[in-house]
Amino acid sequence: MKLSIFQDRVDPSRAVAVQLLIAYIEDGLREIQLITDENVARATTDLVANQREYDIPTTCVRMRSVRVLDTDGVKYYPIPRLIGDAADEVT
């Protein structure tokens, strides 16, 4: 059963409870996406000189790796993750 059908069948006085139920289901689906690698996509972008930040698609749940192609176009080099204080120190 789709959520929209379920929502139509519920008494309007319980609309808040239905919205809460939908929020719990959506949270559960996001949690499943974090655990499994069911829908993996790759994306590429061209680097721009002096640009530090790039847009990430809104559908991205987890980024597994970031790699840069060398100037000869032969090999991809991984960029290490910066977590916590190390990320704050980079300027």
N, CA, C and O atoms as a GROMACS GRO file, in nm:
protein
  364
    1MET      N    1   0.085  -0.118   0.000
    1MET     CA    2   0.000   0.000   0.000
    1MET      C    3   0.089   0.124   0.000
    1MET      O    4   0.187   0.131   0.075
    2LYS      N    5   0.056   0.219  -0.083
    2LYS     CA    6   0.130   0.344  -0.087
    2LYS      C    7   0.089   0.432   0.028
    2LYS      O    8  -0.024   0.424   0.077
    3LEU      N    9   0.181   0.519   0.072
    3LEU     CA   10   0.153   0.607   0.185
    3LEU      C   11   0.039   0.703   0.156
    3LEU      O   12  -0.038   0.738   0.246
    4SER      N   13   0.026   0.747   0.032
    4SER     CA   14  -0.083   0.840  -0.001
    4SER      C   15  -0.219   0.774   0.015
    4SER      O   16  -0.314   0.839   0.059
    5ILE      N   17  -0.231   0.646  -0.018
    5ILE     CA   18  -0.357   0.573   0.001
    5ILE      C   19  -0.387   0.559   0.149
    5ILE      O   20  -0.500   0.579   0.192
    6PHE      N   21  -0.285   0.524   0.226
    6PHE     CA   22  -0.301   0.511   0.371
    6PHE      C   23  -0.344   0.643   0.432
    6PHE      O   24  -0.432   0.646   0.518
    7GLN      N   25  -0.283   0.751   0.386
    7GLN     CA   26  -0.315   0.883   0.440
    7GLN      C   27  -0.459   0.922   0.408
    7GLN      O   28  -0.525   0.986   0.490
    8ASP      N   29  -0.509   0.884   0.291
    8ASP     CA   30  -0.647   0.915   0.254
    8ASP      C   31  -0.749   0.836   0.337
    8ASP      O   32  -0.860   0.884   0.360
    9ARG      N   33  -0.712   0.718   0.381
    9ARG     CA   34  -0.805   0.633   0.456
    9ARG      C   35  -0.814   0.668   0.605
    9ARG      O   36  -0.909   0.627   0.673
   10VAL      N   37  -0.718   0.745   0.655
   10VAL     CA   38  -0.714   0.776   0.798
   10VAL      C   39  -0.805   0.894   0.828
   10VAL      O   40  -0.819   0.987   0.748
   11ASP      N   41  -0.867   0.889   0.946
   11ASP     CA   42  -0.953   0.997   0.994
   11ASP      C   43  -0.873   1.128   1.000
   11ASP      O   44  -0.762   1.128   1.052
   12PRO      N   45  -0.927   1.240   0.947
   12PRO     CA   46  -0.853   1.367   0.947
   12PRO      C   47  -0.810   1.414   1.086
   12PRO      O   48  -0.713   1.488   1.098
   13SER      N   49  -0.880   1.371   1.190
   13SER     CA   50  -0.840   1.411   1.325
   13SER      C   51  -0.707   1.346   1.366
   13SER      O   52  -0.644   1.389   1.463
   14ARG      N   53  -0.667   1.245   1.293
   14ARG     CA   54  -0.540   1.176   1.322
   14ARG      C   55  -0.432   1.213   1.220
   14ARG      O   56  -0.334   1.139   1.205
   15ALA      N   57  -0.447   1.324   1.153
   15ALA     CA   58  -0.353   1.364   1.049
   15ALA      C   59  -0.212   1.384   1.105
   15ALA      O   60  -0.114   1.351   1.038
   16VAL      N   61  -0.200   1.436   1.226
   16VAL     CA   62  -0.069   1.457   1.287
   16VAL      C   63   0.001   1.323   1.310
   16VAL      O   64   0.121   1.310   1.286
   17ALA      N   65  -0.075   1.225   1.355
   17ALA     CA   66  -0.018   1.092   1.378
   17ALA      C   67   0.029   1.030   1.246
   17ALA      O   68   0.132   0.962   1.242
   18VAL      N   69  -0.045   1.054   1.140
   18VAL     CA   70  -0.005   1.001   1.009
   18VAL      C   71   0.123   1.068   0.961
   18VAL      O   72   0.212   1.001   0.909
   19GLN      N   73   0.133   1.199   0.979
   19GLN     CA   74   0.255   1.270   0.939
   19GLN      C   75   0.376   1.220   1.019
   19GLN      O   76   0.486   1.207   0.965
   20LEU      N   77   0.354   1.192   1.147
   20LEU     CA   78   0.461   1.138   1.230
   20LEU      C   79   0.503   0.999   1.182
   20LEU      O   80   0.621   0.967   1.178
   21LEU      N   81   0.405   0.918   1.147
   21LEU     CA   82   0.433   0.784   1.096
   21LEU      C   83   0.513   0.792   0.966
   21LEU      O   84   0.608   0.716   0.946
   22ILE      N   85   0.475   0.883   0.878
   22ILE     CA   86   0.547   0.900   0.752
   22ILE      C   87   0.690   0.945   0.779
   22ILE      O   88   0.783   0.898   0.713
   23ALA      N   89   0.709   1.035   0.874
   23ALA     CA   90   0.844   1.081   0.909
   23ALA      C   91   0.929   0.966   0.960
   23ALA      O   92   1.047   0.956   0.926
   24TYR      N   93   0.871   0.877   1.043
   24TYR     CA   94   0.944   0.761   1.093
   24TYR      C   95   0.983   0.667   0.979
   24TYR      O   96   1.094   0.614   0.977
   25ILE      N   97   0.892   0.646   0.884
   25ILE     CA   98   0.920   0.558   0.771
   25ILE      C   99   1.033   0.616   0.685
   25ILE      O  100   1.123   0.544   0.644
   26GLU      N  101   1.028   0.747   0.659
   26GLU     CA  102   1.132   0.812   0.580
   26GLU      C  103   1.267   0.804   0.650
   26GLU      O  104   1.369   0.783   0.585
   27ASP      N  105   1.269   0.822   0.782
   27ASP     CA  106   1.394   0.809   0.857
   27ASP      C  107   1.449   0.667   0.847
   27ASP      O  108   1.570   0.647   0.834
   28GLY      N  109   1.360   0.570   0.852
   28GLY     CA  110   1.402   0.430   0.839
   28GLY      C  111   1.461   0.402   0.702
   28GLY      O  112   1.560   0.330   0.690
   29LEU      N  113   1.400   0.457   0.599
   29LEU     CA  114   1.453   0.439   0.463
   29LEU      C  115   1.591   0.502   0.448
   29LEU      O  116   1.678   0.445   0.384
   30ARG      N  117   1.611   0.620   0.507
   30ARG     CA  118   1.743   0.684   0.504
   30ARG      C  119   1.846   0.598   0.577
   30ARG      O  120   1.961   0.585   0.532
   31GLU      N  121   1.806   0.540   0.688
   31GLU     CA  122   1.896   0.453   0.765
   31GLU      C  123   1.936   0.331   0.683
   31GLU      O  124   2.051   0.289   0.685
   32ILE      N  125   1.841   0.273   0.611
   32ILE     CA  126   1.870   0.158   0.525
   32ILE      C  127   1.967   0.199   0.414
   32ILE      O  128   2.058   0.123   0.380
   33GLN      N  129   1.948   0.318   0.357
   33GLN     CA  130   2.038   0.366   0.252
   33GLN      C  131   2.180   0.382   0.304
   33GLN      O  132   2.276   0.358   0.229
   34LEU      N  133   2.197   0.422   0.429
   34LEU     CA  134   2.330   0.438   0.486
   34LEU      C  135   2.398   0.304   0.508
   34LEU      O  136   2.521   0.295   0.499
   35ILE      N  137   2.320   0.201   0.536
   35ILE     CA  138   2.375   0.070   0.568
   35ILE      C  139   2.410  -0.008   0.442
   35ILE      O  140   2.512  -0.077   0.438
   36THR      N  141   2.328   0.000   0.340
   36THR     CA  142   2.347  -0.080   0.219
   36THR      C  143   2.402   0.004   0.105
   36THR      O  144   2.395   0.127   0.107
   37ASP      N  145   2.457  -0.063   0.008
   37ASP     CA  146   2.507   0.003  -0.113
   37ASP      C  147   2.419  -0.035  -0.231
   37ASP      O  148   2.470  -0.074  -0.336
   38GLU      N  149   2.290  -0.025  -0.215
   38GLU     CA  150   2.194  -0.067  -0.316
   38GLU      C  151   2.194   0.023  -0.438
   38GLU      O  152   2.189  -0.025  -0.552
   39ASN      N  153   2.199   0.152  -0.417
   39ASN     CA  154   2.187   0.248  -0.526
   39ASN      C  155   2.312   0.336  -0.528
   39ASN      O  156   2.315   0.444  -0.471
   40VAL      N  157   2.416   0.287  -0.596
   40VAL     CA  158   2.543   0.358  -0.600
   40VAL      C  159   2.554   0.428  -0.735
   40VAL      O  160   2.533   0.367  -0.840
   41ALA      N  161   2.588   0.555  -0.732
   41ALA     CA  162   2.605   0.632  -0.855
   41ALA      C  163   2.740   0.701  -0.853
   41ALA      O  164   2.793   0.733  -0.747
   42ARG      N  165   2.794   0.724  -0.970
   42ARG     CA  166   2.920   0.797  -0.982
   42ARG      C  167   2.892   0.931  -1.048
   42ARG      O  168   2.803   0.945  -1.131
   43ALA      N  169   2.970   1.029  -1.008
   43ALA     CA  170   2.956   1.161  -1.067
   43ALA      C  171   3.095   1.221  -1.088
   43ALA      O  172   3.186   1.194  -1.010
   44THR      N  173   3.109   1.301  -1.190
   44THR     CA  174   3.235   1.370  -1.215
   44THR      C  175   3.206   1.518  -1.235
   44THR      O  176   3.096   1.557  -1.273
   45THR      N  177   3.307   1.597  -1.209
   45THR     CA  178   3.296   1.741  -1.231
   45THR      C  179   3.433   1.794  -1.267
   45THR      O  180   3.535   1.737  -1.228
   46ASP      N  181   3.436   1.902  -1.339
   46ASP     CA  182   3.563   1.965  -1.374
   46ASP      C  183   3.602   2.061  -1.263
   46ASP      O  184   3.519   2.136  -1.211
   47LEU      N  185   3.730   2.060  -1.227
   47LEU     CA  186   3.779   2.151  -1.125
   47LEU      C  187   3.801   2.289  -1.186
   47LEU      O  188   3.841   2.303  -1.301
   48VAL      N  189   3.773   2.390  -1.105
   48VAL     CA  190   3.789   2.529  -1.148
   48VAL      C  191   3.896   2.591  -1.060
   48VAL      O  192   3.897   2.573  -0.938
   49ALA      N  193   3.987   2.665  -1.122
   49ALA     CA  194   4.095   2.729  -1.046
   49ALA      C  195   4.040   2.823  -0.940
   49ALA      O  196   3.947   2.900  -0.966
   50ASN      N  197   4.097   2.816  -0.822
   50ASN     CA  198   4.061   2.902  -0.708
   50ASN      C  199   3.918   2.880  -0.657
   50ASN      O  200   3.863   2.968  -0.590
   51GLN      N  201   3.857   2.768  -0.689
   51GLN     CA  202   3.725   2.736  -0.636
   51GLN      C  203   3.742   2.625  -0.534
   51GLN      O  204   3.794   2.518  -0.566
   52ARG      N  205   3.697   2.650  -0.412
   52ARG     CA  206   3.718   2.555  -0.304
   52ARG      C  207   3.598   2.464  -0.281
   52ARG      O  208   3.616   2.348  -0.242
   53GLU      N  209   3.478   2.512  -0.303
   53GLU     CA  210   3.358   2.435  -0.274
   53GLU      C  211   3.282   2.404  -0.402
   53GLU      O  212   3.276   2.485  -0.495
   54TYR      N  213   3.224   2.285  -0.405
   54TYR     CA  214   3.147   2.239  -0.520
   54TYR      C  215   3.012   2.187  -0.470
   54TYR      O  216   3.002   2.140  -0.356
   55ASP      N  217   2.911   2.195  -0.554
   55ASP     CA  218   2.778   2.147  -0.518
   55ASP      C  219   2.774   1.995  -0.521
   55ASP      O  220   2.833   1.931  -0.608
   56ILE      N  221   2.703   1.939  -0.424
   56ILE     CA  222   2.681   1.795  -0.417
   56ILE      C  223   2.534   1.773  -0.446
   56ILE      O  224   2.450   1.848  -0.396
   57PRO      N  225   2.499   1.672  -0.527
   57PRO     CA  226   2.358   1.646  -0.558
   57PRO      C  227   2.276   1.623  -0.430
   57PRO      O  228   2.324   1.562  -0.335
   58THR      N  229   2.154   1.671  -0.429
   58THR     CA  230   2.068   1.657  -0.311
   58THR      C  231   2.032   1.512  -0.284
   58THR      O  232   1.992   1.478  -0.173
   59THR      N  233   2.045   1.426  -0.384
   59THR     CA  234   2.012   1.285  -0.366
   59THR      C  235   2.127   1.207  -0.302
   59THR      O  236   2.112   1.088  -0.271
   60CYS      N  237   2.240   1.271  -0.281
   60CYS     CA  238   2.356   1.204  -0.222
   60CYS      C  239   2.331   1.179  -0.073
   60CYS      O  240   2.303   1.272   0.003
   61VAL      N  241   2.342   1.054  -0.034
   61VAL     CA  242   2.324   1.017   0.106
   61VAL      C  243   2.460   1.001   0.173
   61VAL      O  244   2.479   1.042   0.288
   62ARG      N  245   2.554   0.941   0.102
   62ARG     CA  246   2.688   0.918   0.157
   62ARG      C  247   2.789   0.927   0.043
   62ARG      O  248   2.768   0.870  -0.064
   63MET      N  249   2.897   0.997   0.067
   63MET     CA  250   3.003   1.007  -0.032
   63MET      C  251   3.112   0.909   0.008
   63MET      O  252   3.170   0.920   0.116
   64ARG      N  253   3.140   0.815  -0.079
   64ARG     CA  254   3.235   0.710  -0.046
   64ARG      C  255   3.379   0.752  -0.069
   64ARG      O  256   3.467   0.717   0.010
   65SER      N  257   3.405   0.827  -0.175
   65SER     CA  258   3.542   0.871  -0.200
   65SER      C  259   3.542   0.989  -0.296
   65SER      O  260   3.448   1.012  -0.371
   66VAL      N  261   3.653   1.063  -0.291
   66VAL     CA  262   3.676   1.174  -0.384
   66VAL      C  263   3.814   1.151  -0.442
   66VAL      O  264   3.911   1.130  -0.369
   67ARG      N  265   3.823   1.156  -0.574
   67ARG     CA  266   3.951   1.133  -0.642
   67ARG      C  267   3.974   1.241  -0.746
   67ARG      O  268   3.879   1.296  -0.803
   68VAL      N  269   4.102   1.270  -0.770
   68VAL     CA  270   4.142   1.372  -0.867
   68VAL      C  271   4.226   1.305  -0.974
   68VAL      O  272   4.319   1.230  -0.943
   69LEU      N  273   4.194   1.333  -1.100
   69LEU     CA  274   4.271   1.280  -1.212
   69LEU      C  275   4.398   1.361  -1.229
   69LEU      O  276   4.395   1.484  -1.229
   70ASP      N  277   4.511   1.292  -1.243
   70ASP     CA  278   4.639   1.364  -1.257
   70ASP      C  279   4.643   1.442  -1.389
   70ASP      O  280   4.558   1.423  -1.476
   71THR      N  281   4.741   1.527  -1.403
   71THR     CA  282   4.748   1.616  -1.519
   71THR      C  283   4.772   1.540  -1.649
   71THR      O  284   4.739   1.591  -1.756
   72ASP      N  285   4.828   1.421  -1.642
   72ASP     CA  286   4.849   1.340  -1.763
   72ASP      C  287   4.723   1.263  -1.802
   72ASP      O  288   4.717   1.204  -1.910
   73GLY      N  289   4.622   1.263  -1.714
   73GLY     CA  290   4.498   1.190  -1.742
   73GLY      C  291   4.514   1.040  -1.737
   73GLY      O  292   4.443   0.967  -1.805
   74VAL      N  293   4.611   0.993  -1.654
   74VAL     CA  294   4.641   0.850  -1.648
   74VAL      C  295   4.586   0.785  -1.521
   74VAL      O  296   4.528   0.676  -1.527
   75LYS      N  297   4.603   0.851  -1.408
   75LYS     CA  298   4.571   0.787  -1.281
   75LYS      C  299   4.490   0.881  -1.192
   75LYS      O  300   4.512   1.002  -1.190
   76TYR      N  301   4.393   0.822  -1.116
   76TYR     CA  302   4.315   0.897  -1.017
   76TYR      C  303   4.382   0.884  -0.881
   76TYR      O  304   4.420   0.774  -0.840
   77TYR      N  305   4.396   0.996  -0.812
   77TYR     CA  306   4.453   0.998  -0.677
   77TYR      C  307   4.344   1.030  -0.576
   77TYR      O  308   4.271   1.128  -0.593
   78PRO      N  309   4.332   0.949  -0.470
   78PRO     CA  310   4.229   0.976  -0.368
   78PRO      C  311   4.265   1.098  -0.283
   78PRO      O  312   4.382   1.124  -0.256
   79ILE      N  313   4.163   1.171  -0.242
   79ILE     CA  314   4.181   1.282  -0.150
   79ILE      C  315   4.137   1.232  -0.013
   79ILE      O  316   4.023   1.189   0.002
   80PRO      N  317   4.227   1.238   0.088
   80PRO     CA  318   4.190   1.185   0.221
   80PRO      C  319   4.081   1.269   0.287
   80PRO      O  320   4.069   1.389   0.262
   81ARG      N  321   4.004   1.203   0.370
   81ARG     CA  322   3.899   1.271   0.446
   81ARG      C  323   3.958   1.354   0.557
   81ARG      O  324   4.056   1.315   0.620
   82LEU      N  325   3.897   1.470   0.581
   82LEU     CA  326   3.934   1.552   0.696
   82LEU      C  327   3.817   1.553   0.792
   82LEU      O  328   3.707   1.595   0.756
   83ILE      N  329   3.839   1.507   0.913
   83ILE     CA  330   3.732   1.495   1.010
   83ILE      C  331   3.768   1.574   1.135
   83ILE      O  332   3.883   1.572   1.179
   84GLY      N  333   3.670   1.643   1.190
   84GLY     CA  334   3.688   1.713   1.317
   84GLY      C  335   3.781   1.831   1.308
   84GLY      O  336   3.770   1.913   1.217
   85ASP      N  337   3.876   1.841   1.403
   85ASP     CA  338   3.965   1.956   1.413
   85ASP      C  339   4.054   1.970   1.291
   85ASP      O  340   4.088   2.082   1.252
   86ALA      N  341   4.094   1.860   1.229
   86ALA     CA  342   4.180   1.867   1.112
   86ALA      C  343   4.111   1.942   0.999
   86ALA      O  344   4.176   2.017   0.926
   87ALA      N  345   3.982   1.923   0.983
   87ALA     CA  346   3.907   1.992   0.879
   87ALA      C  347   3.899   2.143   0.908
   87ALA      O  348   3.898   2.223   0.815
   88ASP      N  349   3.894   2.180   1.035
   88ASP     CA  350   3.885   2.322   1.072
   88ASP      C  351   4.018   2.394   1.048
   88ASP      O  352   4.019   2.514   1.024
   89GLU      N  353   4.129   2.322   1.056
   89GLU     CA  354   4.260   2.384   1.042
   89GLU      C  355   4.295   2.417   0.898
   89GLU      O  356   4.377   2.506   0.875
   90VAL      N  357   4.235   2.349   0.802
   90VAL     CA  358   4.265   2.373   0.660
   90VAL      C  359   4.202   2.505   0.620
   90VAL      O  360   4.082   2.525   0.638
   91THR      N  361   4.282   2.596   0.566
   91THR     CA  362   4.230   2.725   0.522
   91THR      C  363   4.275   2.757   0.382
   91THR      O  364   4.240   2.862   0.328
   0.00000   0.00000   0.00000
